[in-house]
Amino acid sequence: MSDFLAFKTRTCEIIIHYDKCIAPKCKFACVKADRLYGRNVLKIVDSKPVLAVPPGEASRLCNECLACEINCNWSGGGAIKINIPL
């Protein structure tokens, strides 16, 4: 597994830094947030969040709710950064 997961959505890029990820201590806050507010783009594999869909589908499916980053900052290690170009 590489040091990070990066995928593009329609208007931004989501990066999960595995070196900062404290899963499962955070109880997978990002995946739970994605299931509650998002579109089930993330899943858990080997105790880390990964894409549940192909990268091309993630750009179409993600509703860009930002909940994964917010919940990771609240309950996790701040491993998710969302880059929104202005």
C-alpha positions in Angstrom: 0.0 0.0 0.0 1.4 3.4 -0.9 1.7 6.3 1.6 -1.5 8.0 0.4 -4.7 7.7 -1.6 -5.6 10.5 -4.0 -8.6 10.7 -6.2 -10.3 13.5 -8.1 -13.9 14.5 -7.9 -15.7 16.9 -10.3 -14.2 20.0 -8.7 -11.6 18.9 -6.2 -9.0 16.4 -5.2 -9.2 14.3 -2.0 -6.0 13.0 -0.5 -5.8 10.5 2.4 -2.3 10.4 4.0 -1.9 6.9 5.5 1.0 8.0 7.6 -1.4 10.3 9.6 -4.3 7.8 9.6 -5.0 6.4 13.0 -7.6 3.9 11.9 -9.1 1.8 13.5 -8.6 3.9 16.7 -10.8 6.6 15.1 -13.5 3.9 14.4 -13.2 4.7 10.7 -14.7 8.2 11.0 -14.1 9.0 7.3 -15.9 5.9 6.0 -18.8 6.4 8.4 -19.1 10.0 7.3 -19.0 9.0 3.6 -21.8 6.4 4.3 -24.0 8.9 6.2 -23.5 12.1 4.1 -21.7 10.9 0.9 -22.2 8.3 -1.7 -20.3 5.2 -0.4 -17.1 6.0 -2.3 -14.9 4.7 0.6 -14.5 1.3 2.2 -12.1 -0.4 4.7 -9.4 -2.7 3.5 -6.6 -3.8 5.8 -7.8 -1.3 8.4 -7.3 1.7 6.1 -9.8 3.7 4.0 -9.6 2.9 0.2 -11.8 3.6 -2.8 -14.8 1.3 -3.0 -15.3 2.2 -6.7 -12.9 2.7 -9.6 -11.3 6.2 -9.7 -13.3 7.3 -12.7 -16.5 6.4 -10.9 -15.4 8.2 -7.7 -15.2 11.5 -9.7 -18.8 10.9 -10.8 -20.3 9.5 -7.6 -18.7 11.7 -4.9 -21.1 14.5 -3.9 -18.2 16.6 -2.5 -19.9 16.9 0.9 -16.5 17.3 2.6 -17.7 15.1 5.5 -14.7 12.7 5.3 -12.3 15.5 6.0 -14.3 17.1 8.7 -14.9 13.8 10.6 -11.3 12.8 10.2 -10.2 16.1 11.8 -12.7 15.7 14.6 -12.2 12.0 15.4 -9.1 10.9 13.5 -5.5 12.1 12.9 -6.3 14.8 10.3 -5.2 12.5 7.5 -7.6 13.8 4.9 -7.0 17.0 2.9 -9.3 18.2 0.2 -7.8 20.5 -2.4 -10.3 22.8 -4.0 -8.7 25.0 -6.8 -9.9 28.5 -6.8 
